[in-house]
């Protein structure tokens, strides 16, 4: 929701089966680890490298941890493709065609999500807001496993993205 801080943003709350049961502020969703809808986009370069980024140190969840894509909570009533495109522009500064890779379900310690994974191709330039992304870089696919082994990477990104990249 434009003009509302991330913590005050209202998102849909889901039951264990993924059905919408109501809405709540994102701060409550985080605090109670409630199921919610998200969209996630992997950015590949023209030569197939993956754009990885280190989350800003000011992020509420997993500050300073590396991520393999861009995404976040869907706004109330927003479809997954629209949420993915919005998040991609907000976090990477690009508007590129998306290709749906498939649905996901993540039952994590800090976040419980039902969503859709997308992929896009772009060589930039990328523009990252400092409250979202500390730094980013392209990592060749044949170097991605070593990168992930040598850096603290979001567990959800490892579980959701890596299988699609292999």
Order of alpha helices (4+ residues) and beta strands (2+ residues): beta-beta-alpha-beta-beta-beta-beta-alpha-beta-beta-beta-alpha-alpha-alpha
